[in-house]
């Protein structure tokens, strides 16, 4: 079994610019060429990489391959605590808005500027600082988000030769799930009855949370997934209804979307995934990828 996690972090750590994405796409095409699968690069759909026969597959496994910018504030994920997660997500933009407002007002008051100048200055300060602090500079360390998901997809392709499955590596998830949104819009009819299992940030943590939409329960393969994706002595697996969980990734765009994320447990019993979108995103374990790929492969054998 190849150690894709280490290889990708060494050779393709940043997948953000056009050139970086093209180099990664070339690698994927070469890597899967020997596994007797179809591959299609959908350039008009944000360079989504489609591997296999999606139309005839019963289950589609996905992960986003684009990487984020460096953020001064980590994207802390709290999938089991919706309220706390939303408070954390909105606290930084709100604090930044008040800080920008205060600075703009101070300049306005000292220089006795017209009011419209104050308003324009506030907008520029807020949008400019938000962009600089969260969107401007590429992050060189993306071990968990989402090299771990890509590594798992490549491992699954290596291990499984099954016509009932296909794979998609989505582009531009970090820009607002744009790659998966475009794919779903164009292929809505063929995707409506397929389980879409999305792997995002699965490399750090020993508690896997599986977030599923209500409609997935109606699909017979969902129970098969629950039967074969099990806990062991090192890892625990928990299925949570989408309505009770917080997970913003590509699975949200599909009717039968299922999100998979690895978390740690704090001393207070809160499950979390931290360090995302920062240079501290370097804590991952290949054992996570091996566990997840082996458990999912058991499911694939029974499709």
C-alpha positions, 0 to 999 in steps of 0.5 A: 500500500502506497503512502500517498499522505507523505508523498503528496505533502512532499510533492504537491503541498499547495494546490491553489494556483492554476500551475499547481493544480495542473501539476497535481492533475497530471500526477493523478492521471499518471497515477490511476492510469494503470488501474483500468479506470476512466478519468475525465478533467471537467475544465468548465466545472472548476477542474473537477477530476472524475475517475471512473464511470459516475453515471453507472456507479452506485456510490461515488467517493469524493474529496476536494483537492484544492488547498486554502489560504493561510488564516490568522484564525484557525478554522475550528470544526465542531461537527457535534456542537452546532451552536458552539461551532456557529458562534466560533465561525461568526465571532471573528468576522464580527470582531473584525467588523467592530475593529475596522469600525473603530479605526475608521471612526477614529480617523474620521474624528481626528481628521474631521472627514465627511461622513461618506468618507468614513463609510467608504473607509470602513468598508475598505478597512473591513474587506481589505483586512478580512482578505489579507488575514484569511484569503490572501497568502497560500498555506504551505501546510495542508496535511489534514485539509485536505491532503488526507482526503485526497490520500484516502481516495487514491488509496481506495482506487489502488485497493478496489477494482469495482464497477459499482464505484467512482471517484471525484476530486473536487476543485474550489471547495475552499471558495465556497463548494463551487466545484461540487456545486457546479458538478451537481447542477449539471449532473443532478439527475444521475446523482439523485440516487447515488450515495456520495461519500465525501472525505474531508479532514480525515487525517487527525483524530481517532473519532470519525464522525459520519454526517448523513442526510435524512434521505440517505436512510432510504438508500439500501446501501446506507445500512450496508455502510453502517454495517461495515464501517465499524469502530475498533480498539484504536478508532471510534465511528459515529453516525450523526444526522445532518440536522444535528451536526455541523459540517460544511463540505462538498457532501452538502450539495448532494441529495444523498451526501455523507460527510466523513471527518476525523476529530479529537475529544477534549477534556470537556467532551467536545469533539473538534478538528483544529489547526485547519487553514493555518501553517500548524496543519501538520498533524496527521497520521497515515494510520487514519488513512489505512483504517478508513480505507480498509473499513470502506473497502469492506463496504465496497466488497458488499455493494 
